[in-house]
């Protein structure tokens, strides 16, 4: 996982769990420079947790709940010794996962391209107010 030291707005699209890993499919909502290259808004990527899953085994379930409500998360990532970590947060609720790998920055096909919103849809979602008028 590349290091992400500045908060990066992303949306978690899918959480997939098995007995050996948990995988999160995300899409970037804003451009970010990583490893000297620009990652554009709307870029899909995956984060796979193969090591210890955060501070609690309930953490992936929390992130899955964020998928259900379509929440925008803030992502930070880095490395400590030989282990990579990622922190996903909404407000003061943070989920830190260790032992992560990502396909971000790797030229590989994305398994679920039909779930990724277009750039226009993402912009419309950012500017749409969620309220009813009477």
SULPEBEL-V497765 format. One record per backbone hydrogen bond with DSSP energy under -1.0 kcal/mol. CO is the residue of the C=O (numbers start at 1). NH is the residue of the N-H. Records with the same first field share a line. If there is no record, write none. Layout:
# SULPEBEL-V497765
CO = NH + NH
This chain:
# SULPEBEL-V497765
4 = 77
8 = 75
9 = 29
10 = 73
11 = 27
14 = 25
16 = 23
21 = 18
22 = 49
23 = 16
24 = 47
25 = 13 + 14
26 = 45
27 = 11
28 = 42
32 = 39
34 = 37
37 = 34
39 = 32
40 = 43
43 = 28
45 = 26
46 = 103
47 = 24
48 = 101
49 = 22
52 = 54 + 98
56 = 59
58 = 62
59 = 63
60 = 64
61 = 65
62 = 66
63 = 67
64 = 68
65 = 69
66 = 71
67 = 70
73 = 10
74 = 89
75 = 8
76 = 87
77 = 4
78 = 85
80 = 83
83 = 80
84 = 99 + 100
85 = 78
86 = 97
87 = 76
88 = 95
89 = 74
90 = 93
93 = 90
95 = 88
97 = 86
99 = 50 + 51
101 = 48
103 = 106
106 = 108
112 = 115
113 = 116
118 = 122
119 = 123
120 = 124
121 = 125
122 = 126
123 = 127
124 = 128
129 = 131
